[in-house]
Amino acid sequence: MTRFIVLIEHRTARRLLGALLGLLVMVTALLFSRPAQAQITSPKIALDLRNVLTANLTPTLNWAKDINGVRHVKVLIVSKSDDAELTALRSAVMSAGGSIYYRYSSVLALAAMLPAAKVGGIAARSDVQSISPNRLMTRATSTVESVTGTSAVRTTSTTNWTGITGVSGRGVGIAVLDSGISWQHANFKGDGGDSRVRESINFTKVGDAVRAGVRDWTTGIDVSGTLNPASPTMQTYLSSVQNGFAPKADRYGHGSHVAAVAAGRGTYQSVDTTGIAPNANLFDIRVLDDNGYGQLSDVLAGIDWVIYYGRYKYIRVMNLSLGADSTESYQTDPLARAVRSAVAQGIVVVVAGGNFGLNASGKEAYGTISSPGHEPSVITVGSVNLKSTTSRSDDVVNHFSSRGPTRGAAYSATGVKTIDNLIKPDLVAPGNRIIAALGEDTVGAGGAWNLLATKYPSLTMVSGSTQSADKALMMLSGTSVAAPVVAGAVALLLEVNHGLTPPMVKAILQYTAQVLPNANVAQQGAGALNIEGAVRLAASMRNDMNSRIQAGATIPAGDSLLWWSGAAQPNPVSVINGQTIPWGKLVTAGGNRLVTGTKLFTHWQPMYDHRLLWVKNSVRKLGVRYWPNSNNTWPMAVLDSAAPNTALLTPGVVSMVELAGSSSLLSKTGLFMPLSTLSSWVASGKTLGQGVVLSEGVVLSEGVVLSEGVVLSEGVVLSEGVVLSEGVVLSEGVVLSEAGSTSATNKREISVAGEP
C-alpha cells in the first residue's frame, strides 16, 4: 500500500513537473515571440515585404524563395549611416546568414538576400532607414512635332547667347532606361549615317547573383566591397554589362519606341515620325528583359551608371518609362531616392506617371501615381489624347493617365502613418496612338520583329509605312510614351541654355504649359507641354547657373537671371499651328504649393538649387561623397542632411493655393479645382501673398476628400503597364484599339479602359 501511494505521488509529481515545464516553454515562447513580431511589423519594413514575412506559405514572387525549408527574401536595405562603404551593415547581413550582391552609389543601400526571420533584426539597427523587396519593374506603358510646338523652334531663328538657329537637341545626351534600343534602326541614324545610340549597357540581373557571377540563392557571399571603380573586379563588372551593340538589342520593343519618340529621325518615308530632339545622343541602359520585366535592383544599377558617367558623356537627361507598385513614401522608396540622387548631380529625370487613371470598376481613380513618379524632384508626366488632330483645342487628359496626389506612406517609430499627398503629375504630354520606331533584330540576326509587334500585329498597321527592314513603325499609347516627349523637350531646352538646373527646367515647362479646360491639378498638373514657349523662355535666361551650382557656389536669392540690364521675359503667349496658346503661368513648389509671378524667371529662386529637396516644411541638402583617391571623380554615395532654414522663394513670387481653398472633389476646390480657373485668376491679377518662406509654407489640405466617399489609392498600384493605344487593355496593361464604352479594367483579362 505504501509503495502504491508513493508511486501515485511520483506520477503526480512527474505530471506536475511536466505541466510546469510546458507552461515555462509557453511563457518563454510568448516572451521571446513578442519582440520578434514587433520587429517584423517595424515601420522600417515595406508593407508588401511585411506581408510576405508573416505569410503562412511562401508566395510565388521573384524576390521570395524557400531554401532548405527556410524562407529567404531578396531586399534593398537603405541605410542612414555616415559610412559610405556600409561596413558594419554589411557585416551584420553576413552574420545573419545573408548575401550581398551590390552596394549602390545613387542611394546608400545594399542589394541583399536574407533569411526572412532575420529581416526584423536588421531593420532594428539604428543605421537602417528602410528595407524594401527587390520588386518587379515593368514598362509603363510627325504629329507630335507639330502639336507640341516643336516645329516652330525647328524653323524659327531662336536668338540667345549661342546665336543658334533651329533647335534639335544637338549634343545633349539622353539616357533611356528601358528594354533596349534597336540601334541600327533608321530612326537613330546621325548626320554621317552612324547610329546616335552612343553606348549600349545591359543591366538586367545586375543586383542579383547572376550578374555578380555567383550562384543564385546562396548564402554567405559579399561581392559589394570590391566594387571600387579602380579595382579589377569593378573593371570586370563594367565589361560584363557592355552590350556591345548586340544584334538583338531590344527584343521586347518598348525601349526603341520610347527612344524614337524622344530623339528619332523619321523623315525617310512619307509617314514622318521624327521625334522631339532628332539630333540628341542616346544612351541605351537596358534594365528590362525580352518580356519587358526587370528588377528594382537592375534599375538602381542603371541609375548608378548614369551618375558615374553623366558628366563625361554629357548625359543631361534620363528617361524612365517604367514603374513599380510601391506603398512607400518618397522618403524611403529606394527608386525615389536613386532618381533624387541623379537630380542632385544635375541630371533632369523624366518619368511616366502611370496608366492607372481608372479603377477596377471603370471609374476615375485618384492617388494612382506609381514609383518613381511620386518623387518630388523628378518631372512626372501624364498622358494627353490628341484626338488624331494637330489642333490643341480638342486635347484631353487620357482616362488611363494616373492621377495625383501621391499616396505613398511613411511611418513614425511608433507606427503612426503619414501619407505624402504631393501634387503630381507635373504636366501632361501627347501619349495616345503615337507612331515611332518598331524595334527589330539586325538583318544579320534574321530581322525579326519585337515581341509586342509580333504578339499584337494591329500595332504595326501604320498607314503609309513601308515596314521595310530597319525602317518599320509601330503605334503605342500611355504615359510611357508621353514621358519621352518631355525628355526630348528637355534636350531642346538644354541645347539653347545649358546653364539650366533640373528644377529650373521643370519650372519653365510648367509655367509655359497650356491649361486644358475642365481638368484639375490632380489630372493635368500644370497643363499640357508647350515646347515653343518653353524654348523661348529658356533662351531668355542666363546660362551659368548650373555650372555655379556644380562648383559648389551659394547663389544669393534674387540674383538676376537675365543676361543684361533691361532684358525682359518673352511674351507669355505661343502660336502653334495658327492657334493662340496663353501660358498657364503656374508652377508647383515644395510638393504642395502652386506659385506664379515673373520673378520666378527674372530672379534666382533658391529652390532652383538641385542639391536641395524641398517638400512641405522640410528641406534636405544632398551631397556627393567620392571614392578615396579618385580626385572627386567617381561618386561613392549621395548623402543628405538638414538644410538651413531659409527663404526658398523671393518676394514677388505669389502663392495661389490659398485661393484654391481646401480640396473637395464635389465642390471642385483645392486640388480638384479646374486649373483654368486658377490660371484665369493669375491673368486677371487675383492673387494672394508676396513670397513664401520655409516657416510660412502654404499647403493644400492634408485630408484630401476622403469624407465625400472619394476613394484615394493608398499608393498600391499595378506594375506599370504598356498602353498601346487608348482602348482595350490586355494582360500586361496593353491597350490596343479605340474603344467605345468604358468598363472594368482587369490586369489578367481583356477589358475596355478607353475613352468613349
Secondary structure, DSSP 8 states (H G I E B T S, - for coil): -HHHHHHHHHHHHHHHHHHHHHHHHHHHHHHHHHHHHHHHT-TTB-HHHHHHHH-SS---BTTEEEETTEEEEEEEEEE--S-TT-HHHHHHHHHTT-EEEEE-SSSSEEEEEEEGGGHHHHHTSTTEEEEEE--EEEE---HHHHHHTHHHHHHSB--STT--BS---TT-EEEEEES---TTSGGGB-TTSSBSEEEEEE-TTTTSHHHHTS-TT-SS-B-GGG--TTSHHHHHHHHHHB--S-TTS-SS-HHHHHHHHHH---TTSSS----S-TT-EEEEEE-S-TTSEEEHHHHHHHHHHHHHHHHHHTEEEEEE-EEB---B-TTT-HHHHHHHHHHHTT-EEEEE--S-SB-TTSSB-BS---BTTT-TTSEEEEEEE-TTSS-STT-EE-TTS---S---EEE-TT--EEE-------EEEE-SSEEEE--B--GGGT--B-HHHHH-GGGG--TT----TTT-EEEEBSHHHHHHHHHHHHHHHHHH-TT--HHHHHHHHHHT-B--TT-BHHHHTT-B--HHHHHHHHHTB-S-HHHHHHTT----TT-B-BSSTT-----SEEEETTEEEE----EEETTTEEEE-THHHHB--GGG-TTEEEETTEEEEEEEEE-TTSTT-SEEEEEEEE----BSS-TT-EE-HHHH-S-BTTTTBGGGSBHHHHHHHHHHT--B-S--BGGG-----SS-SGGGT--B--S-------B-SSSEE-TTS-B-S--SS-----SSS-EE----
